[in-house]
């Protein structure tokens, strides 16, 4: 009997030892997995839509990250400007706006269920906003670009023909639409910002096609043309076409009045333009919304709005604009809420800020004073200020003035109210570069 009890005790002892060894082995295996397991792989892709200038929104796709022997439970994305995004779902892309030019180091850190981490490091360079404009410094008007502070001026395309009305596509700012004369008439062309990839979109030699403006999504171009009135030159209408020059459509019906100087909203399909229809003065600002056009600002008897500019000598081929009309055109604020335009009377041309959807309208210097609480008395002078362009980073407005005896581009900075000279060589007109 005692032998049987001893055997049972020995068997129980062996069982306990075996269970203990199994437990120890399990702990050891778990520790070994943590020690010898593979860490997660961090990987992200940056997409700025081809845009490299401020302000720009860059989208970060983290979905390429993975863990060979487990799961990723969290991530941290440092985009380099002081902003850090944290989360757990790698399938949701992260859009981030950069508002300052610079070189940014972007770091993605992912953590897996074993506590291991993986990292991916990339650098993105965001350049400053650029202004496209026309200058005759080479003998005829050509397209140039410069930084918003006036530095870095350089020609985009210099030819023997005159080139005017540059407009930079808002989606990528990689292409410029502009107007070119061919010794007979004016037509719409596009080119890369490097000056390559020149492409004619219209070829109507019996009429003029001018003042191209990219749609907010970059898929179409709106412009002014006197095509339906050829050979009459007193009446113009607004047209729209695809970016390859196809599917041309007339979108205004102002005849027997005229419509010129279109500017597309940076946020939707709305278009402002200038017309002499129903105006108590020489011209007024109109809004094309949902296919319907309505007058939104009439400056009054003896005044012009929107296209107002002095009689600038442009080119060997006449633009054949309506009597009294000028080369200036409106420009939208980046949020699509306001429009800055030139308004002239017999003595001078000044800049105004207009709400095309409401009743707000006042001089630009008053707008700056009320909105930013600073004085900007050098904006509107006894000389001419016209061809405004609302900088896409929202920091100010560029415009043309003859205050120094010739036509130069100036900039007013909202935060300070200070006006600075951006160009000095030749006559420089038509700053543009709209952005959604």
C-alpha angles and dihedrals in degrees: 000000000000090000091056091051091051091051091051091049091050092048092049090049091050090049092052091048091049092051090049092050091050090051092048090047091051091052090046093050091050090050091047091052090053091046100041099028123111121259123234122270115236116206133160138173124214120213123184094167091248092302119127102169131088132291094044136144114222119198118214117207111199097172093104091071116105146167117225096206105020144003135290109241102181145005139201121202118193107191094193102247097084095278119119124187121201131187150120105241111084093182094071112086118224119225116201128182120222113202100173128061115242148099112288127195109214118201125190117192120186127188125203132207091270092057093252120138136213128195138202122190127194136162125224123192118208115192128210121268115274131215121215117206144157122252134177095205091119094052100273132041114282135166119267137172133210140167117271090256092057096255127119097039114181141156119258095188130358118186139153089260128077117256124194146162102042117192123181118219109252100215098062106355086223098118135051124209113203144155123258131189120216099192089271109051145340124266139176120259135172131209141168117268086251090062095251131111096049111189129177113220100181131032106180100144095179093059142030128256112191147154102042117199123188118231115245093259095044095240099109141030125220119204145160122254140170091205098124092049097050122173089016111085102191100082129057136177136195120253137186130207140170116266091260092057096256132120095037114191133178108229103181132059104195097136130161079031122057135244125200142145101056121190122186120222113250092224108038145003096284119122130195119205141165125253140164092217114123091350119145086207132039096287142348141197118268133191124215107204126167090347094306124109124211135171111250104172129026113179094199140244117346095010137104127213131202102356093050114138137129121266098283115187101233117168151335089262112064116238086217092216119176116278110283095008123128141205097254121105137183125270127206127227112247092255093052093238102110141029128212115211141168118249121190140187129181092287109038148350121240136181121250133187114223134187101217090195097048145019101278115124130148144138115289092240090055091048091053092047094050097040101038101021093233132117118247103176093151094065101076112036138163086270127071123287115182146135094059123192121193106220110242093230088060095236098118150320130274118209144163124252138171093209092121096048099268135050114280135160118248135182132214115203112214097211094057106018088229119146116212131186113242102180134034110166119087123328112319122192146158105040110195143156111140121196134189 
